[in-house]
Amino acid sequence: MFFRGSPKKRLQNQLAEIAAVAELLANNLTRHTDMCSYPTLKASLAELAEAETAQSNAMRQLLLQHGVSPKLASGPPHDGSSNWERLRNDLDLQIAILRGLNSQYSAWIGIDPELAEQLREYAANQERRIGQLRDLTLRCDPQALD
């Protein structure tokens, strides 16, 4: 999609798209927590869902503070038939968010250093949670070796 306008507006639009994916991930993790029947996995997913929801809400507020209308999160095309498949899809979303935040940080550092620092913090949080979600996904992997 080609976006016309100033570089700042283009970056704001991209950030709104990243925030929509973050909201989708938070919603997915909450729904996948409810679908999980394994107590230990469910508890870990609930913690991740809570953290992702908090960050999604913070990103939404950040957009509003900068006069940007948040985009709506789209629904998942396919939820997955197993815990492993659902978490694998969530991990893909989380990686996309991290890449987007890192790209945004690099672009914003020269325009708005304060915003760039907030994005860097969000990216650092995402990176930590990627490790957690990766571990949970591997525990569910039917092909994983003990």
Backbone as a ProteinNet text record, in pm:
[ID]
protein_1_A
[PRIMARY]
MFFRGSPKKRLQNQLAEIAAVAELLANNLTRHTDMCSYPTLKASLAELAEAETAQSNAMRQLLLQHGVSPKLASGPPHDGSSNWERLRNDLDLQIAILRGLNSQYSAWIGIDPELAEQLREYAANQERRIGQLRDLTLRCDPQALD
[TERTIARY]
83.8	0	88.7	62.2	138.8	69.1	143.3	86	145.1	58.6	102.6	98.3	191.4	195.3	337.5	349.8	481.8	541.7	674.7	737.8	684.5	657.2	604.6	466.8	380.8	247.2	257.6	352.7	373.2	414.1	506.9	551.9	438.5	357.2	243.7	145.5	122.2	33.3	89.8	219.1	282.8	274.5	294.8	286	144.3	44.5	-95	-121.1	-58.8	-73	-7.5	109.4	178.1	93.4	35.6	-49.7	-171.7	-225.8	-339.8	-298.1	-178.1	-128.4	-106.2	-56.2	-36.4	-170.3	-273.5	-406	-458.5	-435.4	-475.3	-404.8	-275.1	-200.1	-256.2	-281.8	-337.6	-472.1	-557	-687.1	-671.3	-578.6	-553.5	-507.1	-408.7	-355.6	-462.6	-548.4	-657.8	-752.5	-787.4	-876.9	-809.1	-681.2	-609.9	-590.4	-580	-574.2	-704.3	-815.6	-946.1	-963.5	-901.6	-915.8	-824.6	-724.3	-623.2	-676	-651.8	-699.3	-588.3	-463.7	-351.1	-323.4	-341.5	-332.6	-201.2	-89.2	39.3	54.9	23.3	29.2	-70	-188.5	-293.3	-248.7	-185.9	-138.9	-31.3	61	167	109.6	13.6	-51	-128.4	-191.1	-266	-172.3	-53.5	44.9	87.7	114.6	153.1	38.9	-81.7	-197.7	-214.9	-196.6	-209.8	-102.7	20.6	130.4	109	65.3	40.8	-76.8	-178.2	-293	-250.1	-168.6	-120	-37.6	50.6	132.4	48.1	-48.4	-137.2	-212.5	-261.3	-331.5	-237.1	-113.3	-15.1	16.2	26.9	53.4	-64.4	-183.8	-303.9	-303.3	-269.5	-263.2	-154.2	-41.7	68.4	23.6	-47.6	-99.6	-194.6	-284.7	-381.6	-312.3	-207.3	-131.8	-66.3	-35.8	28.8	-71.8	-200.5	-303.3	-325.8	-295.1	-311.7	-428.2	-515.7	-627.9	-578.9	-599.5	-559	-639.5	-576.1	-644.7	-709.7	-810.1	-877.9	-801.9	-796.9	-732.7	-824.4	-767	-845.9	-848.7	-944.5	-955.2	-858	-830.1	-737.3	-798.8	-720.5	-772.8	-798.6	-714.7	-728.4	-670.7	-751.2	-709.2	-614.5	-628	-545.3	-624.4	-590.5	-666.3	-599	-478.2	-406.8	-338.7	-299.3	-225.7	-100.9	-30.3	93.1	65.8	-34.6	-64.3	-106.8	-189.8	-233.5	-115.3	-30.4	83.8	186.8	201.6	293.7	247.2	117.8	63	82.9	63.6	84.9	231.2	320.2	463.7	498.8	439.4	461.7	417.1	301.5	254.1	350.2	396.5	486.2	618	668.9	792.8	769.7	653.6	621.7	614.1	557.4	549.3	689	774.6	911.3	986.2	976.1	1042.5	990.3	858.8	799.3	843.7	847.7	891.2	1036.8	1121.5	1262.4	1279.9	1203.5	1208.2	1159	1052	997.2	1096.8	1160.5	1259.8	1366.9	1419.5	1525.4	1478	1354.3	1301	1268.4	1218	1174.3	1287.9	1401	1508.6	1549.8	1547.5	1584.3	1469.1	1346.6	1228.7	1174.6	1160.4	1104.2	1173.2	1286.6	1363.4	1284	1191.4	1111.3	1020.6	955.7	872	958.1	1074.2	1164.4	1203.1	1227.9	1265.3	1150.5	1028.3	913.3	901.8	925.5	919.8	1029.9	1146.8	1257.5	1221.1	1155.8	1112.3	1008	913.7	813.9	881.3	980.6	1052.1	1127.2	1189.1	1260.8	1163.6	1046	945	899.4	880.3	840	946	1070.2	1177.8	1178.2	1157.8	1151	1033.6	919.5	801.1	809.2	883.9	903.2	970.6	1069.7	1136.7	1040.3	952.8	854.2	757	706.1	610	676.7	801.7	874.2	886.4	919.6	931	798	690.3	558.6	521	552.9	522.3	598.4	724.5	805	752.4	698.9	641.3	521.1	454.1	334.8	367	488.7	525.9	517.9	432.4	420	545.7	632.5	754.2	876.7	861.4	976.3	1026.9	1157.2	1218.9	1234.2	1221.5	1236.5	1378.8
-117.2	0	124	213.6	336.2	443.3	506.2	608.4	742.5	836.3	970.9	1057.2	1148.5	1239	1255.4	1326.2	1352.3	1223.5	1219.7	1101.6	1074.5	1181.1	1163.8	1097.6	1140.8	1080.6	934.2	906.4	768	681.3	731.4	657.2	638.4	741.4	730.2	624	620.8	520.8	379.8	363.9	233.6	192.6	288.7	260.1	218.5	281.9	243.7	100.3	60.8	-76.4	-175.4	-140.4	-226.2	-239.4	-129.1	-131.2	-221.3	-222.2	-309.8	-457	-489.2	-627.1	-662.3	-566.5	-590.1	-617.4	-544.7	-568.5	-705.8	-743.4	-875.6	-984.2	-967.9	-1066.4	-1076.4	-963.1	-963.7	-1036.7	-1007.6	-1075.1	-1225	-1261.2	-1403.3	-1475.9	-1417.7	-1484.6	-1501	-1402.1	-1412.3	-1525.9	-1530.5	-1636.1	-1773.3	-1780.3	-1908.3	-1956.4	-1863.2	-1901.1	-1970.6	-1913.5	-1972	-2109.8	-2131.8	-2258.9	-2368	-2330.7	-2425.4	-2507.1	-2636.4	-2724.7	-2769.1	-2729.7	-2768	-2656.1	-2681.9	-2575.2	-2495.6	-2561.9	-2490.4	-2401.9	-2456.4	-2379.8	-2264.5	-2292.2	-2190.1	-2073.2	-2102.6	-1996.9	-1912	-1976.6	-1902.9	-1817.6	-1872.5	-1796.3	-1677.2	-1695.9	-1585.7	-1470.3	-1501.9	-1397	-1323.2	-1398.1	-1335.7	-1251	-1303.2	-1229.6	-1098.1	-1101.5	-980.7	-878.2	-925.2	-834.8	-776.5	-858.7	-810.5	-713	-738.8	-647.7	-512.3	-514.6	-388.5	-310.4	-379.9	-310.2	-261.6	-339.6	-297.4	-170.4	-167.7	-48.4	71.6	48.2	157.2	211.1	122.5	166.8	247.9	205.2	277.3	418.2	429.5	560	647.7	586.7	659.3	718.8	640.1	689.7	807.6	792.2	898.6	1026.2	1012.3	1129	1203.5	1132	1192.9	1225	1221.1	1259.7	1160.6	1034.5	931.9	842	817.5	727.2	583.2	507.4	366.2	290.6	193.8	109.1	-6.6	-63.9	-177.1	-305.5	-390.3	-520.4	-610.3	-680.8	-774.6	-908.7	-989.9	-1121.8	-1219	-1327.3	-1426.1	-1501	-1524.2	-1597.9	-1744.7	-1801.6	-1940.7	-1949.6	-1990.2	-1992.3	-2106.9	-2217.7	-2334	-2439.4	-2563.6	-2673.2	-2731.3	-2687.1	-2736.7	-2619.9	-2643.6	-2540.3	-2500	-2599.2	-2570	-2478.3	-2510.9	-2430.2	-2288	-2276.5	-2143.6	-2060.8	-2120.8	-2047.1	-2016.4	-2104	-2078.4	-1955.2	-1945.5	-1827	-1701	-1714.2	-1599.7	-1557	-1653.7	-1623.5	-1547.5	-1585.6	-1512.9	-1367.1	-1344.9	-1208.1	-1129.9	-1195.9	-1128.8	-1089.9	-1175.2	-1145	-1027	-1024.8	-912.8	-781	-785.1	-665.4	-617.8	-709.8	-673.5	-611.4	-670.6	-614.6	-474.9	-458.9	-328.9	-223.5	-260.2	-165.4	-126.1	-222.1	-190.3	-97.6	-121.8	-35.9	104.8	111.8	241.5	316.8	246	310.4	379.3	306.4	361.8	485.1	483.6	595.8	716.2	691.6	800.5	866.7	800.4	853.8	994.8	1025.2	1157.8	1256.6	1207.8	1293	1327.9	1224.1	1240.6	1141	1181.7	1089.4	1031.9	1109.1	1059.6	944.7	962.1	855.9	734.9	760.8	651.5	570.2	636.2	566	479.2	528.4	447.2	323	341.5	228.2	127.6	176.5	87.7	4.3	67.9	-5.4	-111.7	-74.6	-172.4	-290.3	-260.2	-366	-457.1	-399	-479.7	-572.5	-521.2	-605.1	-716.9	-683.7	-785.6	-894.6	-853.3	-951.2	-1050.3	-999.9	-1089.3	-1185.7	-1132.7	-1218.3	-1316.2	-1281.9	-1376.6	-1503.1	-1485.3	-1601.2	-1686.5	-1621.3	-1694.5	-1770.1	-1701.9	-1766.3	-1877.8	-1857.7	-1962.3	-2087.3	-2069.1	-2183.3	-2256.6	-2181.2	-2243.4	-2316.9	-2257.5	-2319.9	-2450.8	-2450.3	-2572.9	-2683.2	-2645.5	-2746	-2814.5	-2743.7	-2798.9	-2869.4	-2857.1	-2909.4	-3061.6	-3118.5	-3264.9	-3333.1	-3258.8	-3316.5	-3294.1	-3222.3	-3190.5	-3316.6	-3320.5	-3430.6	-3392.2	-3488.6	-3461.5	-3433.1
0	0	0	-89.3	-100	-17.7	72.7	160	123.4	88	54.3	178.8	187.3	300.7	349.5	458.4	514.4	570.5	583.4	644.8	785.5	860.2	995.5	991.8	901.7	888.3	846	756.4	711.5	829.8	911.8	1029.4	1129.7	1146.9	1238.1	1189.6	1060.2	1002.2	1024.2	1002.9	1025.2	1172.1	1262.1	1404.4	1442.9	1382.2	1407.8	1361.1	1250.9	1201.9	1297.8	1351.4	1448.4	1574.7	1618.6	1737.7	1715.4	1595.1	1563.8	1573.3	1526.7	1537.3	1684.5	1763.6	1907.3	1975.9	1935.3	1991.7	1950.8	1826.4	1778.5	1859.8	1882.7	1960.9	2102.6	2166.4	2302	2304.3	2206.5	2198.8	2175.6	2086.5	2059.4	2184.6	2253.7	2372.4	2480	2493.8	2590.7	2551.2	2424	2374.4	2384.3	2352.1	2356.6	2500.2	2592.1	2734	2772.8	2730.9	2762.3	2699.4	2584.1	2512.6	2568	2644.3	2691.5	2809.3	2806.1	2913.3	3008.6	2982.4	3067.5	3168.3	3298	3399.1	3398.1	3386.7	3389.5	3266.4	3151.5	3026.9	3030.9	3081.2	3089.1	3177.2	3290.2	3380.8	3313.5	3243.2	3173	3060.8	2988.4	2881.3	2937.4	3051.9	3113.9	3148.8	3199.3	3230.3	3104.1	2998.1	2871	2814.9	2821.2	2769.7	2845.5	2975.9	3056.7	3018.5	3001.8	2964.6	2825	2730.7	2594.2	2589.8	2669.7	2675.3	2730.9	2836.6	2894.9	2793.1	2720.5	2621.4	2504.2	2462.3	2354.1	2394.1	2517.3	2566.2	2574.6	2616.7	2624	2484.7	2387.3	2250.5	2196.8	2230.4	2187.9	2247	2374.9	2440.1	2379.2	2347	2284	2150.3	2072.4	1945	1966.5	2061.1	2087.5	2135.3	2215.9	2263.1	2148.2	2040.7	1924.8	1813.4	1848.7	1753	1640.7	1665	1562.6	1602.2	1509.2	1534.7	1526.9	1633.1	1628.2	1524	1463	1365.6	1440.7	1380.4	1441.6	1414.3	1514.7	1498.1	1416.6	1322.6	1244.2	1317	1281.7	1342.5	1278.7	1347.2	1292.7	1174.4	1066.3	952.4	988.3	1075.5	1118.8	1258.7	1353.4	1492.7	1524.1	1458.7	1486.8	1560.6	1535.5	1595.7	1719.5	1749.1	1867	1937.8	2062.6	2135.9	2058.2	2005.1	1932.7	1813.1	1734.4	1615.2	1653.4	1756	1799.3	1849.2	1931.6	1986.2	1878.7	1783.1	1671.1	1592.8	1569.5	1500.5	1584.8	1715.9	1805.4	1805.1	1801.4	1796.9	1669.1	1558.2	1432	1444.3	1507.7	1528.7	1618.1	1722.9	1816.8	1749.6	1664.9	1592	1496.9	1430.9	1340.9	1418.7	1537.8	1621.1	1658.6	1700.6	1739.1	1621.6	1506	1387.1	1355.8	1363.8	1337.3	1437.2	1565.9	1668.9	1650.2	1617.4	1594.6	1474.4	1371.1	1253.2	1286.8	1363.4	1404.3	1492.4	1583.4	1670.9	1587.4	1490.6	1405	1329.2	1286.4	1209.1	1297.6	1417.4	1505	1582.5	1596	1680	1638.4	1510.2	1463	1458.8	1472.1	1463.3	1602.3	1685.2	1819.5	1912.6	1972.7	2056.8	2175.3	2228.8	2341.8	2296.8	2184	2128.1	2092.8	2033.9	1997.5	2120.4	2231.9	2355.1	2405.3	2396.4	2435.7	2346.8	2218.6	2126	2155.4	2192.9	2229	2351.4	2449.3	2569	2533.1	2446.3	2402.7	2331.9	2248	2175.5	2273.2	2374.7	2474.2	2547.5	2580.7	2645.6	2553	2425.9	2328.6	2317.6	2314.5	2299.5	2416.2	2537.8	2654.2	2641.8	2601	2591.3	2474.2	2371.5	2260.9	2314.1	2399	2458.5	2539.3	2615.1	2694.7	2604.9	2502.5	2413.5	2332.6	2293.4	2220.6	2308	2436.9	2527.8	2542	2555.8	2567.7	2439.2	2326.1	2197.8	2181.9	2220.9	2210.6	2301.5	2416.2	2506.3	2442.9	2354.1	2288.6	2157.7	2110.4	1979	1977.7	1893.9	1888.8	1833.1	1767.9	1709.8	1797.4	1908.3	1993.6	2063.2	2078.7	2151	2297	2384.6	2528.6	2566.3
[MASK]
++++++++++++++++++++++++++++++++++++++++++++++++++++++++++++++++++++++++++++++++++++++++++++++++++++++++++++++++++++++++++++++++++++++++++++++++++

